[in-house]
Amino acid sequence: MKFKKIVSSALISLMILSSVSFANEIPTRDQIEDQYKWKLDHIYKTSDEFYSDLEKLSGMVDDFLMYEGKLNTESTVIKAVKDKEKMDILAQKLVVFANMSSDTDTNNTEAAKMVDKIDSALTDMASKHAFYEVELLENDKSFLEKLASNSDLEGYDFYFTNLAKNKDNALSKGEERILALASEMAATPEKIYEAYDYKDRKIKKVKDENGNEVSLGSSYSTLLESKNREVRKNAFIGEFSSYDENINTVTAALVGEVKSNIFYAKARGYNSALEASLDNDNVKPEVYESFVNAVNNNLDSLHRYISLRKKLLKIEDKVHYYDLYAPIVDSTSDEISYEDAKEMVAKALSPLGEQYVKDLKAGLAGGWVDVYENKGKYSGAYSWGGFATHPYVLLNYNGNLNAVSTLAHEMGHALNSYYSNKTQPYAKADYPIFTAEVASTTNEAIMLDYLIKNAKTKEEKLYLINNYLEQIRGSIYSQIMYAEFEKMIHEAVENGQTVDATAVKEMWGGLMAKYYGDDFEVDELAKVWWARVPHFYWNFYVYKYATGLSSGIIISENVMNGDQEKIDAYLDFLAGGGSNYPIEMLKATGVDLSSPQPVENALKKFDSLLDEFESLLDS
């Protein structure tokens, strides 16, 4: 079951709360026009319908217990698989509805109640059904391979093939039940972090360029892009201090998450939490490490970019964190309305074909998207949905180019889901995050290439190239820095080291110094940057943004060059869902992520863009 939101990388290096201007105040949910809200009534029209299906799910969960102890014949397995599919699809529908209802207003008590109810139901389901895969794995590999080729189990060939592969890490029925019972407890660190981040954290107020006092919750991103360095610095201090004030609590939550990952890895016989996490995608730790090494070997270009930033911003000392997002090139356009953004995205993505654009427009007009920020809304952006629903996209659209890029990114996810669900049977429709990030970042890369090539003035071209540079910095350099941090902190705990707030801050500070170079100053307060990244509660998630954009850059170049064979292969990939391991699926598109070559290619793109940018400045 796909329960994880596919969250945008477009703003992840900043993790801001973007907003639509509303007299310096964030609007409440009822102040947002209906045309800018997604249509959750496409799933359930009322909460009564939700609770009715929740009760139905409870009955299905109990009925499924009839298979316990009997999953050793083909006929019984066939029946169990089909019943489980119906149950999983319903559970998926319930969890998506409840969580998306809450995400548009985290202060909505009814939505919070639904989330608690479905969370408890899922825990109960996992506990009662812990026998399922355990019993399947108690069978010989030959039996599992025979099931993979059974015509009555159409669509489950890859599932049973993969199950046979995982047989060595399977546990006994009792052990699996214990792990299932522990799942809700293991989610506690993330819940503590979310409670602090969204509810208990004290949002500061600072003065903007005009001397007006504004809340950082709605204005942080704008203030961090101010031309006034003092405004940027005060915004940084206000935002980061809200985490530093309770840094010991936030550290304890993160270390708790790390220990949870290590616990599950050890329980299943893996050598490390990293190995356990990567095994889901059939990726070896050496591949992960090769990505980190590839970026570490190409930091000179990032150092060069930071030095250029220092020069263009006329900074006399060193570049600080609060200088990283200040524009070094003025925008050449006014605020981009959401309606214009939709047209921009559709036109830029036209090389993907008439059908892709038609489906894109239908989704944008079909209640898929929740556009603007409101009080209590989940920050950032994501795409979600289930096999029985159309895709949904959450935005916090604020009218700048990053927001347009985020729209393209999330619609890439959404159409990936749409095509996979339309083409694949349930068992193969759910694609992993590893390939999900390819669909989204390819859209962003295509759009930026299109805009750069069609720029009307030197100033516009400089602005767009800088945005592409920022995209690669945020999605590759920053994400690999995050990935290196994740590996370091897990290894520290695995090796029995004391990991307190001081240790984590120093670990992060060392990475910042290495990645950003001699012209960058690592402020003490900047060492809590990691505390603002919720993705560290998602078990080695962030490196997939880097592999996604690296793949997307290669694919986008093929698309923009009009290579119809590669375009068709890419569209087939989008419809492929989870029908094979990610690296194998990508090979058909011309991308081989078993090597660091795609990452190295993306960093060469960064270097060439930087060359072009400096050449334009000198012309």
Secondary structure by P-SEA (a helix, b strand, c coil): ccccccccccccccccccccccccccccccccccccccccccccccaaaaaaaaaaaaaaaaaacccccccccaaaaaaaaaaaaaaaaaaaaaaaaaaaaaaaccccaaaaaaaaaaaaaaaaaaaaaccaaaaaaaccaaaaaaaaaccccccaaaaaaaaaaaccccccaaaaaaaaaaccccaaaaaaaaaaaccccbbbbbbccccbbbbccccaaaaaacccaaaaaaaaaaaaaaaaaaaaaaaaaaaaaaaaaaaaaaaaccccaaaaaaccccccaaaaaaaaaaaaacaaaaaaaaaaaaaaaccccccccccccccccccccccccaaaaaaaaaaaaccccaaaaaaaaaaaacccccccccccccccccccccccccbbbbbbccccaaaaaaaaaaaaaaaaaaaaaaccccccccccccaaaaaaaaaaaaaaaaaaaacccaaaaaaaaaaaaaaaaaccaaaaaaaaaaaaaaaaaaacccccaaaaaaaaaaaaaaaacccccccccccccccccccccccccaaaaaaaaaaaaaaaaaaaacaaaaaaaaaaaaaccccccccccccccccccccaaaaaaaaaaaaaaaaaaaaaaac
